[in-house]
């Protein structure tokens, strides 16, 4: 498959959307990002690499980090994890408080903010150096020790993250999180602030693509667990747009409000795309379009 040519063609086709949407500004540090950027990179499990345009520019991966924290928690806790967090699509916004209240403090899934805050709490309980371990895991996945948090973004989100603080307080009230609220939130914001390029992200996602049991930095996932992680990405990776992403793209994936999206074509490739302008659901406009065209033109999707 000539992915290089296909991706170049896709970019030409989606250019009319280049000014649609706007970058996230509820995290003040993200409002400073130049919205008119586009990068994409596809890695096949055979090791071929197809970078395109700004594929080496690092951006805030935000909620894409939840794939990494879920992988760590699944490795540490196994099926027991699902006592603390559900695995059903939410159909609500990523930061919904209403659903958490109705469901008595058990988040619907690990990718909505409430669920990821629980993952953060679990990692703090289980690890002596959660931040260091998280960084080491992601760095090992993509073989790049330069990957790091962006403290300006993490601090900026802490200063304005009133809704996440409300979510954490409700989780604490219901006993779903056990550690100090401030520690749990700050670790969550740091994970979200991780900066990676499309090239680094698609490489890191290969671990969840080839369906071979893996061990990275001491964290192990069986083939069966990798299947389950992909299933949660498929059903919950795009919040109240998970159905739309499934319908248009047909791959397991995960988005972030930094404008990045990762997707996996099991046993074939991992792809990352980035463009900061978001739609009303918090997902990258050009990113969604690019992946829709990728699976349509290659006729490679899980459906
Ligand atoms: O907690 C937040 O609101 C952000 N740190 C992450 C949200 C996010 O990326 C949702 N994804 N589309």
Boltz pocket constraint, residues with backbone or C-beta under 6 A from the ligand:
constraints:
  - pocket:
      binder: B
      contacts: [[A, 61], [A, 62], [A, 63], [A, 64], [A, 94], [A, 95], [A, 113], [A, 157], [A, 164], [A, 188], [A, 189], [A, 192], [A, 255], [A, 256], [A, 257], [A, 258], [A, 281], [A, 282], [A, 283]]
      max_distance: 6.0
